[in-house]
Amino acid sequence: MNEQPNNPLHGMTLEKILNALVEHYGWGELGIYVRIKCFNNDPSVKSSLKFLRKNPWARSKVEKLYLDMLQEIERENSPQWPYSNKLNKS
């Protein structure tokens, strides 16, 4: 088995990625970031997975957004986050 300890997508299924994005952003915001019909018109995990599996370009956009989300969360949880120290001092 090929180990990929630094790849955040390693071991993640498309369904897990999609569910994490929906939980973090919601369908409305997700449909703004990745403009595909299945996110904006009567969205569901099942229909979105079907579309994403057939369209590698869309899957690539979703995976990139997931990586961006992980970086955003990491920044917000970082002790060096620019606003965290100012809020704690007030």
KOLKOL-719940 format. One record per residue: x, y, z of N, C-alpha, C in turn. Coordinates in steps of 0.1 Angstrom, whole numbers, padded with zeros to 4 digits, always signed. Layout:
BEGIN
XYZXYZXYZ/...
***
This chain:
BEGIN
+0008-0012+0000+0000+0000+0000+0009+0012+0000/+0005+0022-0008+0013+0035-0009+0008+0045+0002/+0017+0048+0011+0014+0057+0022+0015+0071+0017/+0006+0080+0021+0006+0094+0017+0003+0102+0029/+0012+0103+0039+0008+0110+0051+0006+0125+0050/+0011+0131+0040+0009+0146+0038-0002+0149+0028/-0009+0139+0024-0020+0142+0014-0033+0142+0022/-0040+0154+0024-0052+0154+0032-0064+0147+0025/-0063+0144+0012-0073+0137+0005-0072+0122+0006/-0060+0117+0011-0058+0103+0012-0067+0096+0022/-0074+0086+0018-0084+0079+0026-0098+0086+0027/-0099+0097+0020-0112+0104+0020-0120+0100+0008/-0133+0096+0010-0141+0093-0001-0148+0106-0006/-0152+0106-0018-0159+0117-0023-0172+0121-0015/-0178+0111-0010-0190+0113-0001-0186+0120+0012/-0175+0116+0018-0171+0123+0030-0167+0137+0027/-0160+0140+0016-0156+0153+0013-0169+0162+0010/-0178+0157+0003-0190+0164+0000-0198+0167+0013/-0200+0157+0021-0207+0159+0034-0200+0170+0043/-0187+0170+0043-0179+0180+0051-0181+0194+0045/-0181+0195+0032-0184+0208+0026-0198+0213+0028/-0208+0204+0027-0222+0208+0030-0223+0212+0044/-0217+0205+0054-0218+0208+0068-0211+0222+0071/-0200+0224+0064-0193+0237+0067-0199+0249+0060/-0203+0247+0047-0208+0259+0039-0223+0259+0037/-0229+0247+0037-0243+0246+0033-0244+0246+0018/-0256+0241+0013-0257+0240-0001-0257+0253-0009/-0263+0263-0003-0263+0276-0009-0249+0282-0012/-0241+0282-0002-0228+0288-0004-0219+0278-0012/-0221+0265-0011-0214+0256-0019-0217+0258-0034/-0230+0261-0037-0234+0263-0050-0228+0276-0056/-0224+0285-0047-0217+0298-0052-0203+0295-0055/-0196+0287-0047-0182+0284-0049-0180+0274-0060/-0188+0265-0062-0187+0255-0073-0201+0256-0081/-0201+0263-0092-0213+0266-0099-0217+0254-0108/-0224+0244-0102-0229+0233-0109-0244+0231-0105/-0252+0227-0114-0266+0226-0112-0270+0218-0100/-0263+0207-0098-0268+0198-0088-0265+0204-0074/-0258+0215-0072-0256+0221-0060-0267+0232-0058/-0272+0237-0069-0281+0248-0068-0296+0245-0070/-0299+0235-0078-0313+0231-0080-0316+0218-0074/-0324+0218-0063-0329+0207-0056-0317+0198-0052/-0307+0203-0044-0295+0196-0041-0297+0184-0032/-0289+0173-0035-0289+0162-0026-0275+0155-0028/-0271+0148-0018-0258+0142-0018-0258+0131-0029/-0268+0124-0030-0269+0113-0040-0267+0118-0055/-0275+0129-0058-0274+0134-0072-0260+0141-0074/-0255+0147-0064-0242+0154-0065-0231+0144-0067/-0231+0133-0060-0221+0123-0061-0222+0117-0075/-0234+0114-0080-0235+0109-0094-0229+0118-0104/-0232+0131-0103-0226+0141-0112-0211+0142-0111/-0206+0143-0099-0192+0144-0096-0184+0132-0101/-0189+0121-0100-0182+0109-0104-0181+0108-0119/-0190+0114-0126-0190+0114-0141-0182+0125-0147/-0179+0136-0139-0173+0148-0144-0161+0151-0136/-0149+0147-0141-0137+0149-0133-0133+0164-0131/-0137+0173-0140-0135+0187-0138-0142+0192-0126/-0154+0187-0124-0162+0192-0113-0157+0186-0100/-0153+0173-0100-0148+0167-0088-0135+0174-0084/-0127+0178-0094-0114+0185-0091-0117+0198-0084/-0128+0205-0088-0131+0218-0081-0136+0215-0067/-0144+0205-0065-0148+0201-0051-0137+0198-0042/-0127+0190-0048-0116+0186-0040-0107+0198-0036/-0106+0207-0045-0098+0219-0042-0105+0228-0032/-0118+0229-0033-0126+0236-0023-0124+0230-0009/-0124+0217-0009-0122+0209+0004-0109+0213+0010/-0098+0213+0002-0085+0216+0007-0084+0230+0012/-0091+0239+0004-0091+0253+0009-0098+0255+0022/-0109+0247+0024-0117+0247+0036-0108+0242+0048/-0100+0232+0046-0091+0227+0056-0081+0237+0060/-0075+0244+0050-0066+0255+0053-0073+0266+0061/-0085+0270+0057-0092+0280+0064-0094+0276+0079/-0098+0264+0081-0101+0259+0095-0088+0259+0103/-0077+0255+0096-0064+0255+0103-0060+0269+0107/-0062+0278+0098-0058+0292+0101-0066+0298+0112/-0079+0295+0112-0088+0300+0122-0085+0294+0136/-0080+0282+0136-0076+0275+0149-0062+0278+0153/-0054+0285+0145-0041+0288+0148-0039+0298+0159/-0030+0296+0168-0028+0307+0179-0023+0320+0173/-0017+0319+0161-0012+0331+0155-0022+0339+0146/-0035+0334+0146-0045+0340+0139-0046+0355+0143/-0045+0364+0134-0043+0378+0137-0053+0384+0147/-0065+0379+0147-0075+0385+0156-0077+0378+0169/-0072+0366+0170-0074+0359+0183-0067+0365+0195/-0055+0371+0193-0049+0378+0205-0056+0391+0208/-0060+0398+0199-0067+0411+0201-0080+0408+0209/-0088+0398+0205-0100+0395+0211-0098+0390+0226/-0088+0383+0228-0085+0378+0242-0080+0389+0251/-0074+0399+0246-0069+0410+0255-0080+0420+0259/-0091+0421+0251-0101+0431+0255-0109+0427+0266/
***
